[in-house]
């Protein structure tokens, strides 16, 4: 099956639709699929539930979809750096499901592994546990968390071969492998595409079985979220 598509728009064509749950890789602005997010914005789909560690910044990353009001709900672990997010949430225009960062990562990993739910001690006794089943194991209380299985996952990797085997680059790996595993359809944006068989199998971070479509973005902006300098 041909996995490489000529543009981000074509890679999303026939895949995204109104009302879907869409997971997006990245941590802050590090390792986000810039071209795919822009293509999702341009697709005009509405009423999305977005699963991501955070919601980008104003005007960039997922912040673009907040500006166009395409997101109705965020499932995230951090929501700073974005005034439009704050405004919509306080005005009750945006629903938020706050999820501890490790729990969010495990929700995605477990979804990709076919595990429907798991128990964790994180959040016990807080608002995170409200309305959720809890059980005691070995004298300690745990809360049950349902896994996530998004309709579509948008992922950023460094390199891919034509079969979809992926290599991530340093901290840009972050949530991306878990997001890729969880998606029922996974679309990946990469900086380089090589022929199948190029990679040493031991160098592959995520096998192509999780990847359905690939698009090349050889020169992403890679915007820096917070630039900190010191005096020389």
C-alpha positions in Angstrom: 0.0 0.0 0.0 1.4 3.4 -1.0 1.8 5.5 2.2 3.6 8.6 0.9 1.3 11.6 -0.1 2.4 14.7 -2.0 1.0 17.2 0.5 -0.4 17.5 4.0 -3.8 18.5 2.5 -3.9 15.3 0.4 -2.8 13.2 3.3 -5.8 14.4 5.3 -8.2 14.1 2.4 -10.9 11.6 3.2 -9.5 11.0 6.7 -10.7 13.9 8.8 -14.3 14.8 9.5 -16.5 16.8 11.8 -16.9 15.6 15.4 -13.8 13.4 15.4 -11.3 12.8 18.2 -7.9 13.8 16.9 -4.6 13.2 18.8 -1.7 15.5 18.1 1.9 14.8 19.0 4.4 17.3 20.5 5.3 18.9 23.8 4.9 22.6 23.8 6.0 23.5 20.3 8.7 20.8 20.2 7.9 17.9 17.8 4.5 19.2 16.6 3.3 18.3 13.1 3.2 21.8 11.8 2.1 21.2 8.2 -0.6 18.7 9.3 -2.0 21.1 11.9 -2.2 23.8 9.2 -3.9 21.4 6.8 -6.4 20.4 9.5 -7.2 24.1 10.0 -7.6 24.5 6.2 -9.9 21.5 6.0 -12.6 23.4 7.9 -13.7 20.4 10.0 -15.5 21.4 13.1 -16.5 20.2 16.6 -13.2 18.4 17.2 -12.0 16.8 20.4 -8.2 17.3 20.5 -5.9 15.1 22.5 -2.5 16.7 23.1 -0.2 17.5 25.9 -1.0 21.2 25.4 -2.8 23.5 23.0 0.1 25.3 21.3 0.4 29.1 21.5 -1.7 31.9 20.1 -1.6 31.6 16.3 0.7 28.6 16.1 0.3 24.9 16.6 -3.1 23.9 17.9 -3.6 27.6 18.7 -4.6 28.0 15.1 -7.5 25.7 15.5 -8.7 27.5 18.6 -8.6 30.8 16.6 -10.9 29.3 14.0 -13.2 27.7 16.7 -12.7 24.2 15.3 -12.0 22.6 18.7 -14.9 22.0 21.0 -13.0 20.0 23.7 -9.4 19.6 24.7 -8.0 16.6 26.5 -4.6 17.9 27.8 -2.2 18.1 30.7 -1.1 21.7 30.3 -2.9 24.7 29.0 -0.6 27.7 29.6 0.9 29.9 27.0 -2.4 30.5 25.1 -4.6 33.4 25.9 -7.3 32.4 23.4 -7.5 29.0 25.1 -7.9 30.8 28.5 -10.6 33.2 27.1 -12.7 30.4 25.5 -12.4 28.2 28.6 -13.4 31.0 31.0 -16.3 32.0 28.7 -17.5 28.3 28.7 -17.0 28.1 25.0 -14.4 25.3 25.2 -14.6 22.1 27.2 -11.5 20.9 29.0 -10.6 17.4 30.4 -7.5 18.0 32.5 -5.4 14.8 32.6 -2.1 14.4 34.5 0.8 14.2 32.0 1.9 10.6 32.8 -1.7 9.4 32.8 -2.3 11.1 29.4 0.8 9.3 28.0 -0.4 6.0 29.4 -4.0 6.5 28.1 -2.5 6.8 24.6 0.0 3.9 25.0 -2.6 1.6 26.4 -5.1 2.5 23.6 -2.5 1.6 21.1 -1.8 -1.7 22.9 -5.5 -2.7 22.9 -5.9 -2.2 26.7 -9.3 -0.5 27.4 -8.5 0.8 30.9 -6.0 0.8 33.7 -5.6 1.7 37.3 -3.3 4.5 38.6 -2.7 6.2 41.9 -2.3 9.5 40.2 -5.2 11.9 41.0 -6.7 9.9 43.8 -8.5 12.2 46.2 -8.6 15.1 43.7 -11.0 16.4 41.1 -9.2 14.2 38.6 -10.8 11.2 40.2 -14.4 12.6 40.4 -16.9 10.3 38.8 -14.4 7.5 38.1 -14.3 4.0 39.5 -11.7 3.4 42.2 -10.3 0.2 43.7 -7.9 -0.8 46.4 -4.8 -2.9 45.7 -2.5 -3.9 48.5 -3.9 -1.3 50.8 -3.6 1.6 48.3 -6.4 3.3 46.4 -6.2 3.5 42.6 -8.5 5.3 40.1 -9.5 3.7 36.8 -8.7 5.6 33.7 -10.1 4.7 30.3 -7.6 4.5 27.4 -7.8 6.7 24.4 -8.3 5.5 20.8 -8.5 8.6 18.6 -10.1 8.5 15.2 -7.0 10.2 13.7 -3.5 10.8 15.0 -1.2 13.5 13.6 2.4 12.8 14.4 5.8 14.4 13.7 8.9 12.2 13.2 12.4 13.0 11.9 12.7 10.4 9.2 10.5 7.7 7.7 11.0 5.0 5.1 8.4 4.4 2.5 6.9 1.6 4.6 6.3 4.0 7.5 9.0 2.9 9.8 9.9 6.0 11.9 12.9 7.5 13.6 12.4 10.4 16.0 15.0 13.1 16.9 15.9 13.6 20.5 13.3 15.4 22.6 11.0 15.8 19.6 10.1 12.2 20.2 8.1 13.1 23.4 4.4 12.1 23.0 4.7 11.2 19.3 5.2 7.4 19.5 2.2 7.0 21.9 0.0 9.2 19.7 1.0 7.2 16.6 0.2 3.9 18.3 -3.2 5.1 19.5 -4.7 6.4 16.3 -7.1 4.3 14.3 -5.6 6.2 11.3 -2.1 7.7 11.8 -0.7 10.4 9.5 2.9 11.3 10.0 4.9 14.4 8.9 8.6 13.9 8.4 11.7 15.9 7.4 13.1 13.1 5.2 11.7 10.0 3.4 14.1 7.2 2.4 13.5 3.9 0.5 12.3 0.9 2.5 15.3 -1.1 3.7 17.5 1.9 4.3 17.2 1.9 8.1 19.1 -0.5 10.4 16.1 -2.3 12.0 17.6 -1.6 15.5 17.5 2.1 14.7 13.7 2.1 14.1 11.8 3.8 17.0 8.3 2.9 15.8 7.4 0.2 13.2 5.4 1.1 10.1 2.5 -1.1 11.1 1.2 1.9 13.1 1.5 4.4 10.2 -1.0 4.8 7.4 0.0 8.0 5.6 3.3 10.0 5.3 3.9 13.5 4.1 7.2 15.3 3.7 7.9 18.7 5.3 11.6 19.1 4.8 11.8 22.6 6.3 9.5 23.0 9.3 9.6 26.3 11.1 10.4 24.7 14.5 9.4 27.8 16.4 10.9 28.3 19.9 8.2 28.6 22.5 10.3 30.4 25.2 13.7 31.8 24.2 15.9 32.3 27.3 19.2 34.1 26.9 22.0 34.9 29.3 24.5 37.8 29.4 27.8 37.0 27.8 
